[in-house]
Amino acid sequence: MSEQAKPVLWTARDAAAATNGQATRPWTATGVSIDSRKVAPGDLFVALKGPNFDGHDFVAGALEAGAAAAMVSAVPAGVPGDAPLLAVEDTLAALGDLGTMGRLRCRARVIGVTGSVGKTGTKEALRHVLSAQAATYATEGSLNNHWGVPLSLARLPADSAYGVFELGMNHAGELGPLSRLVKPDVALITTVEAVHLEFFDSVEAIADAKAEIFEGMSPNGIAVLNRDNPHFGRLLAAARTQGLSRIWSFGSHADAEARLVDASLHATCSAVTAVIKGERLQYSLALPGRHWVMNSLGVLLAARALGADVAAAARALSSLQPVKGRGTRRRIQTARGAFTLIDESYNASPAAMAATFEVLGKIDPGAGGRRVAVLGDMRELGERADALHAGLAEPLRAAHVDTVYCCGPHMRALFDRLPAAMRGGWSETSAGLAPIVADAVRGGDVVVVKGSLGSRTGLVVEALAALDTILSTQSDPAAPAASAAATRG
């Protein structure tokens, strides 16, 4: 869509009314941004003050990049007073006001998605299946915190039929305020697992924190819960306490409203038979793994709760694509032969690791190849971190993974637990591990790279992907020598 064709999202008058602010002059915005590096022409740039930066320092640059206006708490140095500005008392609070108004003026059916794992993938699956039926807006990326949720609501087009919002937390008390902003008609909790244990005394406490998503719902709302999760009863009680009477569940349990009948799991997809609120469906799921089968049940049940066509939603799952860093696959050609790279570098937890190993175990390597896992630390696991990392040894063996490379201090506990034949190498950092893996990979390998975002295993993905670029550059005698060197960095 061209910039000229984008509908107006905010006028100066409407934004000023929503925030109790003062516009310096009329303007219209077709988007909202909090990152000056990503400002698009027509955006309203919101100058937030963070722990390491002040967005006011980037207002001039945002306006030069084509921002329609900037929301500020004071006129920054170097910006003329008659520039297109919206002056407010506090920009973060005003962003929340924009989000509140964005939600109020939109009549979309809205779902909030949370869970220990699978939030973003499930959100994207809902975007995919609902977009095929009506105008759908969904959170971009993982904008799921106290900045990202109001920003996402402020971007919500008023004519949307469906709104899909991801809500995240790593401390108790964070999800409730986000839910009260979003006011979901439907709330989906994918699962409750042992994540963020650094900030919680127990997994039960994590379940209680996830249950805060019910706080923004009306009694007419619908909660969609994982019936197979050990904490289903706890979440059910929390939903009822919040006044919800319609609580639907998904899973293999006989009483689940979305019940798995059968699943045939393959290396690149799954064939699923399920009963969704009494309707028997057979569908193909383009993403592999039992975890995705279970997620798909939640997606279809949530679609039903939103009033969408469930059979059409099931058909759409056959064309679902993975999110970057969450299972994308690439064939890399090198002088040593071709190998398959699976990028799972965006996030990690014990449950997500086990699911990834299960998928890897179903992929047959090529001639002379191996199943290779490259793993970075799982963050925020607290005192149990070393034990939880070491505990990955068994699912790795069960998946018949041949070689394991590790980086990070906690992954040392896993590396030491592995049989000598499985140990590929360990490094303190992903930067140190990347060249080791790049030198060791060979034709026929299937290589999965996974770790928490903070462990920066994306550097390993970049190093492996660059092997393809290096080969193609070196094979071109007309290519400048500097080009190959540049791709290695």
DRENLUM-918457 format. One record per residue (C-alpha): x, y, z; residue number from 1. Coordinates in steps of 0.1 Angstrom, whole numbers, plus 5000, padded with zeros to 4 digits. Each point is the difference from the previous one (the first is absolute). Layout:
BEGIN
<u: X; v: Y; w: Z; k: NUM>
...
REM end
This chain:
BEGIN
<u: 5000; v: 5000; w: 5000; k: 1>
<u: 5014; v: 5034; w: 4990; k: 2>
<u: 5004; v: 5027; w: 5026; k: 3>
<u: 4973; v: 5021; w: 4982; k: 4>
<u: 4976; v: 4971; w: 5002; k: 5>
<u: 5004; v: 4994; w: 5038; k: 6>
<u: 4969; v: 5011; w: 5019; k: 7>
<u: 5003; v: 5027; w: 5026; k: 8>
<u: 5005; v: 4985; w: 5035; k: 9>
<u: 5002; v: 5031; w: 5020; k: 10>
<u: 4993; v: 5037; w: 4994; k: 11>
<u: 5016; v: 5027; w: 5022; k: 12>
<u: 4966; v: 5008; w: 5014; k: 13>
<u: 4991; v: 4964; w: 5009; k: 14>
<u: 5034; v: 4992; w: 5015; k: 15>
<u: 4999; v: 5032; w: 5021; k: 16>
<u: 4965; v: 4991; w: 5013; k: 17>
<u: 5011; v: 4965; w: 5009; k: 18>
<u: 5031; v: 5011; w: 5018; k: 19>
<u: 4989; v: 5034; w: 5014; k: 20>
<u: 5029; v: 5014; w: 4980; k: 21>
<u: 5005; v: 5031; w: 4979; k: 22>
<u: 5008; v: 4997; w: 4963; k: 23>
<u: 5022; v: 5028; w: 4986; k: 24>
<u: 4983; v: 4998; w: 4966; k: 25>
<u: 4977; v: 4977; w: 4980; k: 26>
<u: 5015; v: 4967; w: 4988; k: 27>
<u: 4988; v: 4965; w: 4991; k: 28>
<u: 5019; v: 4968; w: 5008; k: 29>
<u: 4997; v: 4966; w: 4983; k: 30>
<u: 5020; v: 4981; w: 5026; k: 31>
<u: 5016; v: 5002; w: 5034; k: 32>
<u: 5036; v: 4993; w: 5009; k: 33>
<u: 5022; v: 5001; w: 5031; k: 34>
<u: 5033; v: 4991; w: 4981; k: 35>
<u: 5015; v: 5029; w: 4980; k: 36>
<u: 5020; v: 4974; w: 4980; k: 37>
<u: 4968; v: 4985; w: 4987; k: 38>
<u: 4979; v: 5031; w: 4995; k: 39>
<u: 4980; v: 4998; w: 4968; k: 40>
<u: 4988; v: 5030; w: 4981; k: 41>
<u: 4967; v: 5011; w: 5015; k: 42>
<u: 5007; v: 4985; w: 5035; k: 43>
<u: 4993; v: 5018; w: 5033; k: 44>
<u: 5033; v: 4996; w: 5019; k: 45>
<u: 4996; v: 4996; w: 5037; k: 46>
<u: 5030; v: 5012; w: 5020; k: 47>
<u: 5003; v: 4976; w: 5029; k: 48>
<u: 5025; v: 5003; w: 5028; k: 49>
<u: 5018; v: 4966; w: 5006; k: 50>
<u: 5027; v: 4989; w: 5025; k: 51>
<u: 5027; v: 5005; w: 4974; k: 52>
<u: 4987; v: 5026; w: 4976; k: 53>
<u: 4975; v: 5029; w: 4996; k: 54>
<u: 4979; v: 4999; w: 4969; k: 55>
<u: 4999; v: 5038; w: 5000; k: 56>
<u: 5036; v: 4999; w: 4988; k: 57>
<u: 4988; v: 4984; w: 4968; k: 58>
<u: 4970; v: 5022; w: 4992; k: 59>
<u: 5018; v: 5021; w: 4974; k: 60>
<u: 5013; v: 4969; w: 4982; k: 61>
<u: 4965; v: 4985; w: 5001; k: 62>
<u: 4985; v: 5031; w: 4984; k: 63>
<u: 5027; v: 5000; w: 4974; k: 64>
<u: 4992; v: 4964; w: 4992; k: 65>
<u: 4964; v: 5009; w: 4992; k: 66>
<u: 4982; v: 4998; w: 5033; k: 67>
<u: 4967; v: 5019; w: 4998; k: 68>
<u: 5004; v: 5012; w: 5035; k: 69>
<u: 5017; v: 4992; w: 5034; k: 70>
<u: 4984; v: 4996; w: 5034; k: 71>
<u: 5022; v: 5017; w: 5026; k: 72>
<u: 5000; v: 5011; w: 5036; k: 73>
<u: 5023; v: 5030; w: 4991; k: 74>
<u: 5012; v: 5015; w: 4968; k: 75>
<u: 5034; v: 4984; w: 4994; k: 76>
<u: 5030; v: 5021; w: 4992; k: 77>
<u: 5004; v: 5006; w: 4963; k: 78>
<u: 4963; v: 4996; w: 4992; k: 79>
<u: 4981; v: 5031; w: 4992; k: 80>
<u: 4970; v: 5008; w: 5021; k: 81>
<u: 4977; v: 5000; w: 4970; k: 82>
<u: 5010; v: 4965; w: 4989; k: 83>
<u: 4972; v: 4975; w: 4999; k: 84>
<u: 4999; v: 4990; w: 5036; k: 85>
<u: 4975; v: 4986; w: 5026; k: 86>
<u: 5010; v: 5013; w: 5034; k: 87>
<u: 4990; v: 4978; w: 5030; k: 88>
<u: 5009; v: 4998; w: 5036; k: 89>
<u: 5014; v: 4965; w: 4999; k: 90>
<u: 5006; v: 4982; w: 4967; k: 91>
<u: 4997; v: 4964; w: 5013; k: 92>
<u: 4967; v: 5008; w: 5017; k: 93>
<u: 4989; v: 5018; w: 4969; k: 94>
<u: 5009; v: 4969; w: 4979; k: 95>
<u: 4977; v: 4980; w: 5023; k: 96>
<u: 4973; v: 5026; w: 4994; k: 97>
<u: 5003; v: 4996; w: 4963; k: 98>
<u: 4998; v: 4962; w: 5005; k: 99>
<u: 4969; v: 5003; w: 5021; k: 100>
<u: 4983; v: 5022; w: 4975; k: 101>
<u: 5011; v: 4977; w: 4971; k: 102>
<u: 4983; v: 4971; w: 5018; k: 103>
<u: 4969; v: 5020; w: 5008; k: 104>
<u: 4994; v: 5013; w: 4965; k: 105>
<u: 5004; v: 4965; w: 4984; k: 106>
<u: 4971; v: 4975; w: 4999; k: 107>
<u: 5023; v: 4971; w: 4992; k: 108>
<u: 4997; v: 4967; w: 5018; k: 109>
<u: 5032; v: 4999; w: 5020; k: 110>
<u: 5021; v: 4971; w: 5014; k: 111>
<u: 5029; v: 5002; w: 5024; k: 112>
<u: 5026; v: 4973; w: 4998; k: 113>
<u: 5024; v: 4990; w: 5027; k: 114>
<u: 5018; v: 4969; w: 5013; k: 115>
<u: 5034; v: 4988; w: 5011; k: 116>
<u: 5009; v: 4989; w: 4964; k: 117>
<u: 4983; v: 5003; w: 4967; k: 118>
<u: 4986; v: 5035; w: 5003; k: 119>
<u: 5015; v: 5016; w: 4969; k: 120>
<u: 4995; v: 4969; w: 4978; k: 121>
<u: 4964; v: 4997; w: 5011; k: 122>
<u: 4994; v: 5037; w: 4995; k: 123>
<u: 5013; v: 4997; w: 4965; k: 124>
<u: 4979; v: 4970; w: 4993; k: 125>
<u: 4969; v: 5019; w: 5011; k: 126>
<u: 5010; v: 5029; w: 4978; k: 127>
<u: 5004; v: 4976; w: 4971; k: 128>
<u: 4967; v: 4981; w: 5003; k: 129>
<u: 4979; v: 5031; w: 5008; k: 130>
<u: 5015; v: 5022; w: 4973; k: 131>
<u: 4987; v: 4976; w: 4974; k: 132>
<u: 4965; v: 5008; w: 5013; k: 133>
<u: 4999; v: 5037; w: 5009; k: 134>
<u: 5021; v: 5030; w: 5008; k: 135>
<u: 5024; v: 4989; w: 5027; k: 136>
<u: 5025; v: 5020; w: 5020; k: 137>
<u: 5026; v: 4982; w: 5022; k: 138>
<u: 5030; v: 5010; w: 5022; k: 139>
<u: 5032; v: 5004; w: 4979; k: 140>
<u: 5029; v: 4979; w: 5012; k: 141>
<u: 5000; v: 4995; w: 5037; k: 142>
<u: 4987; v: 5034; w: 5011; k: 143>
<u: 4984; v: 4986; w: 5031; k: 144>
<u: 5012; v: 5021; w: 5030; k: 145>
<u: 4990; v: 5033; w: 5016; k: 146>
<u: 5013; v: 5019; w: 4970; k: 147>
<u: 4991; v: 4975; w: 4972; k: 148>
<u: 4964; v: 4994; w: 5010; k: 149>
<u: 4988; v: 5037; w: 5000; k: 150>
<u: 5020; v: 5006; w: 4969; k: 151>
<u: 4982; v: 4970; w: 4983; k: 152>
<u: 4966; v: 5014; w: 5011; k: 153>
<u: 5009; v: 5034; w: 4987; k: 154>
<u: 5007; v: 4984; w: 4966; k: 155>
<u: 4966; v: 4982; w: 5000; k: 156>
<u: 4980; v: 5010; w: 4969; k: 157>
<u: 4965; v: 5010; w: 5010; k: 158>
<u: 4985; v: 4979; w: 4972; k: 159>
<u: 5016; v: 4967; w: 5011; k: 160>
<u: 4977; v: 4970; w: 5004; k: 161>
<u: 5025; v: 4981; w: 5022; k: 162>
<u: 5028; v: 5011; w: 5022; k: 163>
<u: 5027; v: 4976; w: 5013; k: 164>
<u: 5022; v: 5012; w: 5028; k: 165>
<u: 5029; v: 4982; w: 5016; k: 166>
<u: 5004; v: 5007; w: 5038; k: 167>
<u: 5033; v: 4991; w: 5017; k: 168>
<u: 5014; v: 5002; w: 5035; k: 169>
<u: 5029; v: 4987; w: 5021; k: 170>
<u: 4988; v: 5014; w: 5034; k: 171>
<u: 4968; v: 4997; w: 5019; k: 172>
<u: 4977; v: 5030; w: 4996; k: 173>
<u: 5010; v: 5009; w: 4964; k: 174>
<u: 4973; v: 4982; w: 4980; k: 175>
<u: 4970; v: 5015; w: 5018; k: 176>
<u: 5006; v: 5036; w: 4989; k: 177>
<u: 5006; v: 4988; w: 4964; k: 178>
<u: 4968; v: 4980; w: 5000; k: 179>
<u: 4981; v: 5030; w: 5013; k: 180>
<u: 5013; v: 5020; w: 4971; k: 181>
<u: 4992; v: 4974; w: 4974; k: 182>
<u: 4966; v: 4990; w: 5015; k: 183>
<u: 5000; v: 4966; w: 4982; k: 184>
<u: 4968; v: 4984; w: 4989; k: 185>
<u: 5019; v: 4967; w: 4999; k: 186>
<u: 5031; v: 4991; w: 5020; k: 187>
<u: 5022; v: 4971; w: 4989; k: 188>
<u: 5027; v: 4985; w: 5023; k: 189>
<u: 5022; v: 4977; w: 4980; k: 190>
<u: 5016; v: 4982; w: 5029; k: 191>
<u: 5017; v: 5005; w: 5034; k: 192>
<u: 5036; v: 4987; w: 5003; k: 193>
<u: 5031; v: 5005; w: 5020; k: 194>
<u: 5012; v: 5034; w: 4986; k: 195>
<u: 5010; v: 5032; w: 5018; k: 196>
<u: 5007; v: 4979; w: 5031; k: 197>
<u: 5026; v: 5027; w: 5010; k: 198>
<u: 4970; v: 5022; w: 5009; k: 199>
<u: 4975; v: 4974; w: 5013; k: 200>
<u: 5000; v: 4976; w: 5029; k: 201>
<u: 4982; v: 4973; w: 4981; k: 202>
<u: 4983; v: 4991; w: 4967; k: 203>
<u: 4967; v: 5004; w: 5019; k: 204>
<u: 5009; v: 5036; w: 5005; k: 205>
<u: 5007; v: 5003; w: 4963; k: 206>
<u: 4965; v: 4986; w: 4993; k: 207>
<u: 4985; v: 5026; w: 5024; k: 208>
<u: 5019; v: 5028; w: 4981; k: 209>
<u: 4987; v: 4987; w: 4967; k: 210>
<u: 4965; v: 5000; w: 5013; k: 211>
<u: 5002; v: 5038; w: 5004; k: 212>
<u: 4990; v: 5001; w: 4963; k: 213>
<u: 4964; v: 4994; w: 5012; k: 214>
<u: 5000; v: 5033; w: 5019; k: 215>
<u: 4991; v: 5022; w: 4970; k: 216>
<u: 4972; v: 4978; w: 4988; k: 217>
<u: 4962; v: 5005; w: 5003; k: 218>
<u: 4979; v: 4971; w: 5014; k: 219>
<u: 4989; v: 4993; w: 4964; k: 220>
<u: 5036; v: 4992; w: 4990; k: 221>
<u: 5013; v: 4965; w: 4991; k: 222>
<u: 5032; v: 4985; w: 5015; k: 223>
<u: 5018; v: 4974; w: 4979; k: 224>
<u: 5022; v: 4977; w: 5020; k: 225>
<u: 5023; v: 4971; w: 4995; k: 226>
<u: 4982; v: 4970; w: 5015; k: 227>
<u: 5031; v: 4978; w: 5000; k: 228>
<u: 5021; v: 5024; w: 5020; k: 229>
<u: 5004; v: 4990; w: 5037; k: 230>
<u: 4989; v: 5035; w: 5010; k: 231>
<u: 4967; v: 5000; w: 4982; k: 232>
<u: 4980; v: 4997; w: 5032; k: 233>
<u: 5018; v: 5030; w: 5015; k: 234>
<u: 4993; v: 5021; w: 4969; k: 235>
<u: 4964; v: 4988; w: 4999; k: 236>
<u: 4994; v: 5011; w: 5036; k: 237>
<u: 5017; v: 5034; w: 4993; k: 238>
<u: 4977; v: 5006; w: 4970; k: 239>
<u: 4969; v: 4992; w: 5020; k: 240>
<u: 5012; v: 5022; w: 5028; k: 241>
<u: 5003; v: 5028; w: 4975; k: 242>
<u: 4963; v: 4995; w: 4990; k: 243>
<u: 5005; v: 4981; w: 4968; k: 244>
<u: 4974; v: 4973; w: 4994; k: 245>
<u: 5011; v: 4989; w: 4965; k: 246>
<u: 5032; v: 4981; w: 5003; k: 247>
<u: 5010; v: 4978; w: 4971; k: 248>
<u: 5029; v: 4976; w: 4999; k: 249>
<u: 5022; v: 4983; w: 4973; k: 250>
<u: 5022; v: 4969; w: 5001; k: 251>
<u: 4998; v: 4962; w: 4999; k: 252>
<u: 4978; v: 4998; w: 5031; k: 253>
<u: 4966; v: 4984; w: 4993; k: 254>
<u: 4981; v: 5030; w: 5014; k: 255>
<u: 5019; v: 5027; w: 4980; k: 256>
<u: 4978; v: 5022; w: 4977; k: 257>
<u: 5028; v: 4997; w: 4975; k: 258>
<u: 5011; v: 4964; w: 5002; k: 259>
<u: 5028; v: 4983; w: 4982; k: 260>
<u: 4989; v: 4968; w: 4983; k: 261>
<u: 5031; v: 4991; w: 4981; k: 262>
<u: 5032; v: 5016; w: 4987; k: 263>
<u: 5025; v: 4986; w: 4976; k: 264>
<u: 5033; v: 5018; w: 5006; k: 265>
<u: 5025; v: 5005; w: 4971; k: 266>
<u: 5033; v: 5018; w: 4996; k: 267>
<u: 4984; v: 5031; w: 4984; k: 268>
<u: 4963; v: 4998; w: 5008; k: 269>
<u: 4973; v: 4982; w: 5019; k: 270>
<u: 4966; v: 4985; w: 4990; k: 271>
<u: 4975; v: 5006; w: 5027; k: 272>
<u: 4965; v: 4988; w: 5008; k: 273>
<u: 4982; v: 5019; w: 5027; k: 274>
<u: 4965; v: 5008; w: 5013; k: 275>
<u: 4994; v: 5037; w: 5005; k: 276>
<u: 4968; v: 5007; w: 5020; k: 277>
<u: 4984; v: 4969; w: 4985; k: 278>
<u: 5013; v: 5005; w: 4965; k: 279>
<u: 5023; v: 4973; w: 4987; k: 280>
<u: 5028; v: 5015; w: 4979; k: 281>
<u: 5030; v: 4985; w: 4981; k: 282>
<u: 5027; v: 5025; w: 4990; k: 283>
<u: 5036; v: 5003; w: 4991; k: 284>
<u: 5023; v: 5021; w: 5022; k: 285>
<u: 5030; v: 5015; w: 4982; k: 286>
<u: 5022; v: 5002; w: 5031; k: 287>
<u: 5014; v: 4968; w: 5015; k: 288>
<u: 4999; v: 4987; w: 5035; k: 289>
<u: 4975; v: 4989; w: 5026; k: 290>
<u: 5002; v: 5033; w: 5017; k: 291>
<u: 4987; v: 5017; w: 4969; k: 292>
<u: 4972; v: 4974; w: 4998; k: 293>
<u: 4989; v: 5011; w: 5034; k: 294>
<u: 5004; v: 5037; w: 4992; k: 295>
<u: 4978; v: 4995; w: 4969; k: 296>
<u: 4972; v: 4987; w: 5022; k: 297>
<u: 5002; v: 5031; w: 5021; k: 298>
<u: 5000; v: 5022; w: 4969; k: 299>
<u: 4969; v: 4983; w: 4985; k: 300>
<u: 4981; v: 5001; w: 5033; k: 301>
<u: 5009; v: 5037; w: 5004; k: 302>
<u: 4988; v: 5006; w: 4964; k: 303>
<u: 4967; v: 4984; w: 5009; k: 304>
<u: 4998; v: 5022; w: 5031; k: 305>
<u: 5006; v: 5031; w: 4979; k: 306>
<u: 4971; v: 4990; w: 4976; k: 307>
<u: 5022; v: 4990; w: 4971; k: 308>
<u: 4995; v: 4971; w: 4976; k: 309>
<u: 5019; v: 4971; w: 5016; k: 310>
<u: 5001; v: 4978; w: 4969; k: 311>
<u: 5015; v: 5028; w: 4980; k: 312>
<u: 5025; v: 5007; w: 5027; k: 313>
<u: 5010; v: 4964; w: 5001; k: 314>
<u: 5006; v: 5000; w: 4962; k: 315>
<u: 5022; v: 5031; w: 5004; k: 316>
<u: 5024; v: 4982; w: 5023; k: 317>
<u: 5014; v: 4981; w: 4970; k: 318>
<u: 5017; v: 5032; w: 4989; k: 319>
<u: 5012; v: 5013; w: 5033; k: 320>
<u: 5037; v: 5010; w: 5000; k: 321>
<u: 5024; v: 5001; w: 5030; k: 322>
<u: 5010; v: 5033; w: 5016; k: 323>
<u: 5036; v: 5012; w: 4996; k: 324>
<u: 5021; v: 4984; w: 5027; k: 325>
<u: 4973; v: 4975; w: 5008; k: 326>
<u: 5005; v: 4971; w: 4977; k: 327>
<u: 5009; v: 5015; w: 4966; k: 328>
<u: 5019; v: 4976; w: 4978; k: 329>
<u: 5027; v: 5007; w: 4974; k: 330>
<u: 5021; v: 4978; w: 4977; k: 331>
<u: 5036; v: 5012; w: 5001; k: 332>
<u: 5024; v: 4991; w: 4972; k: 333>
<u: 5037; v: 4997; w: 5009; k: 334>
<u: 5032; v: 4986; w: 4986; k: 335>
<u: 4995; v: 4970; w: 5024; k: 336>
<u: 4964; v: 4994; w: 4987; k: 337>
<u: 4966; v: 5013; w: 5009; k: 338>
<u: 4985; v: 4999; w: 5034; k: 339>
<u: 4967; v: 5011; w: 5016; k: 340>
<u: 4999; v: 5029; w: 5025; k: 341>
<u: 4971; v: 5003; w: 5023; k: 342>
<u: 4999; v: 5034; w: 5018; k: 343>
<u: 4984; v: 4998; w: 5035; k: 344>
<u: 5023; v: 5027; w: 5014; k: 345>
<u: 4973; v: 5024; w: 5012; k: 346>
<u: 4991; v: 4984; w: 5033; k: 347>
<u: 5004; v: 4969; w: 5022; k: 348>
<u: 4986; v: 4982; w: 5030; k: 349>
<u: 5002; v: 4964; w: 5012; k: 350>
<u: 4966; v: 4992; w: 4984; k: 351>
<u: 5009; v: 5018; w: 4967; k: 352>
<u: 5034; v: 4982; w: 4999; k: 353>
<u: 4983; v: 4966; w: 5004; k: 354>
<u: 4975; v: 5008; w: 4972; k: 355>
<u: 5028; v: 5011; w: 4977; k: 356>
<u: 5020; v: 4969; w: 5006; k: 357>
<u: 4969; v: 4979; w: 4992; k: 358>
<u: 4996; v: 5017; w: 4967; k: 359>
<u: 5038; v: 4996; w: 4993; k: 360>
<u: 4997; v: 4963; w: 5007; k: 361>
<u: 4974; v: 4995; w: 4972; k: 362>
<u: 5023; v: 5015; w: 4974; k: 363>
<u: 5023; v: 4976; w: 4981; k: 364>
<u: 5035; v: 5014; w: 4993; k: 365>
<u: 5014; v: 4997; w: 4965; k: 366>
<u: 5028; v: 4976; w: 4990; k: 367>
<u: 5028; v: 5003; w: 5025; k: 368>
<u: 4981; v: 5026; w: 5020; k: 369>
<u: 4991; v: 5003; w: 5037; k: 370>
<u: 4973; v: 5015; w: 5022; k: 371>
<u: 5018; v: 5029; w: 5016; k: 372>
<u: 4987; v: 5022; w: 5028; k: 373>
<u: 5016; v: 5034; w: 5008; k: 374>
<u: 4987; v: 5012; w: 5033; k: 375>
<u: 5003; v: 5032; w: 5020; k: 376>
<u: 4991; v: 5007; w: 5036; k: 377>
<u: 4963; v: 5001; w: 5010; k: 378>
<u: 4996; v: 5032; w: 5020; k: 379>
<u: 4981; v: 5009; w: 5032; k: 380>
<u: 4999; v: 4965; w: 5015; k: 381>
<u: 5014; v: 5010; w: 5034; k: 382>
<u: 5016; v: 4976; w: 5024; k: 383>
<u: 4988; v: 4970; w: 4979; k: 384>
<u: 5018; v: 5012; w: 4969; k: 385>
<u: 5028; v: 4975; w: 4999; k: 386>
<u: 4978; v: 4970; w: 5008; k: 387>
<u: 4975; v: 5010; w: 4974; k: 388>
<u: 5027; v: 5004; w: 4974; k: 389>
<u: 5016; v: 4966; w: 5009; k: 390>
<u: 4965; v: 4985; w: 4998; k: 391>
<u: 5000; v: 5006; w: 4962; k: 392>
<u: 5024; v: 4971; w: 4996; k: 393>
<u: 4972; v: 4974; w: 5000; k: 394>
<u: 4978; v: 5016; w: 4974; k: 395>
<u: 5030; v: 5005; w: 4978; k: 396>
<u: 5009; v: 4963; w: 5002; k: 397>
<u: 4963; v: 4990; w: 4994; k: 398>
<u: 5000; v: 5021; w: 4968; k: 399>
<u: 5032; v: 4982; w: 4988; k: 400>
<u: 5019; v: 5033; w: 4998; k: 401>
<u: 5035; v: 4991; w: 4989; k: 402>
<u: 5020; v: 5031; w: 5009; k: 403>
<u: 4994; v: 5029; w: 5025; k: 404>
<u: 5017; v: 5033; w: 5001; k: 405>
<u: 4994; v: 5023; w: 5030; k: 406>
<u: 5007; v: 5036; w: 5011; k: 407>
<u: 4995; v: 5017; w: 5033; k: 408>
<u: 5008; v: 4992; w: 5036; k: 409>
<u: 4968; v: 4981; w: 5007; k: 410>
<u: 5004; v: 4979; w: 4968; k: 411>
<u: 5032; v: 4987; w: 5014; k: 412>
<u: 4979; v: 4979; w: 5024; k: 413>
<u: 4984; v: 4984; w: 4970; k: 414>
<u: 5032; v: 4996; w: 4981; k: 415>
<u: 5016; v: 4982; w: 5029; k: 416>
<u: 4970; v: 4976; w: 5003; k: 417>
<u: 5002; v: 4989; w: 4964; k: 418>
<u: 5018; v: 4969; w: 4989; k: 419>
<u: 5034; v: 5008; w: 4985; k: 420>
<u: 4988; v: 4989; w: 4965; k: 421>
<u: 4973; v: 5027; w: 5000; k: 422>
<u: 5023; v: 5029; w: 5011; k: 423>
<u: 5007; v: 5022; w: 4970; k: 424>
<u: 5014; v: 5030; w: 5019; k: 425>
<u: 4992; v: 5026; w: 5027; k: 426>
<u: 5008; v: 5037; w: 5002; k: 427>
<u: 4993; v: 5027; w: 5026; k: 428>
<u: 4983; v: 5021; w: 4973; k: 429>
<u: 4981; v: 4996; w: 4968; k: 430>
<u: 5026; v: 5021; w: 4982; k: 431>
<u: 5026; v: 4975; w: 5011; k: 432>
<u: 4979; v: 4970; w: 4990; k: 433>
<u: 4990; v: 5013; w: 4965; k: 434>
<u: 5033; v: 4994; w: 4982; k: 435>
<u: 5003; v: 4966; w: 5017; k: 436>
<u: 4967; v: 4988; w: 4986; k: 437>
<u: 5006; v: 5017; w: 4966; k: 438>
<u: 5032; v: 4980; w: 4997; k: 439>
<u: 4985; v: 4967; w: 5011; k: 440>
<u: 4967; v: 4999; w: 4980; k: 441>
<u: 5000; v: 4977; w: 4970; k: 442>
<u: 4978; v: 4989; w: 4971; k: 443>
<u: 4969; v: 4981; w: 5010; k: 444>
<u: 4998; v: 5015; w: 5035; k: 445>
<u: 4968; v: 5013; w: 5015; k: 446>
<u: 5009; v: 5028; w: 5024; k: 447>
<u: 4976; v: 5016; w: 5024; k: 448>
<u: 5011; v: 5031; w: 5019; k: 449>
<u: 4980; v: 5009; w: 5032; k: 450>
<u: 5005; v: 5022; w: 5030; k: 451>
<u: 4985; v: 5029; w: 5019; k: 452>
<u: 5003; v: 5033; w: 4982; k: 453>
<u: 5025; v: 5012; w: 5026; k: 454>
<u: 5024; v: 4972; w: 4992; k: 455>
<u: 5002; v: 5014; w: 4964; k: 456>
<u: 5000; v: 4967; w: 4982; k: 457>
<u: 4989; v: 5020; w: 4970; k: 458>
<u: 5037; v: 5006; w: 4995; k: 459>
<u: 5004; v: 4963; w: 4993; k: 460>
<u: 4972; v: 5001; w: 4975; k: 461>
<u: 5016; v: 5029; w: 4982; k: 462>
<u: 5034; v: 4982; w: 4999; k: 463>
<u: 4984; v: 4969; w: 4985; k: 464>
<u: 4978; v: 5020; w: 4975; k: 465>
<u: 5031; v: 5019; w: 4989; k: 466>
<u: 5017; v: 4968; w: 4988; k: 467>
<u: 4975; v: 5000; w: 4972; k: 468>
<u: 5008; v: 5036; w: 4991; k: 469>
<u: 5038; v: 4995; w: 5003; k: 470>
<u: 4998; v: 4970; w: 4976; k: 471>
<u: 4980; v: 5019; w: 4974; k: 472>
<u: 5022; v: 5030; w: 5002; k: 473>
<u: 5033; v: 4980; w: 4998; k: 474>
<u: 4987; v: 4982; w: 4970; k: 475>
<u: 4995; v: 5032; w: 4981; k: 476>
<u: 5035; v: 5011; w: 4986; k: 477>
<u: 4986; v: 5035; w: 4993; k: 478>
<u: 4990; v: 5006; w: 5037; k: 479>
<u: 5022; v: 5024; w: 5020; k: 480>
<u: 5021; v: 4983; w: 5026; k: 481>
<u: 4986; v: 5023; w: 5027; k: 482>
<u: 4965; v: 4986; w: 4995; k: 483>
<u: 5008; v: 4966; w: 5014; k: 484>
<u: 5018; v: 5015; w: 5030; k: 485>
<u: 4970; v: 5022; w: 5007; k: 486>
<u: 4976; v: 4971; w: 5001; k: 487>
<u: 5021; v: 4982; w: 5026; k: 488>
<u: 4995; v: 5028; w: 5025; k: 489>
REM end
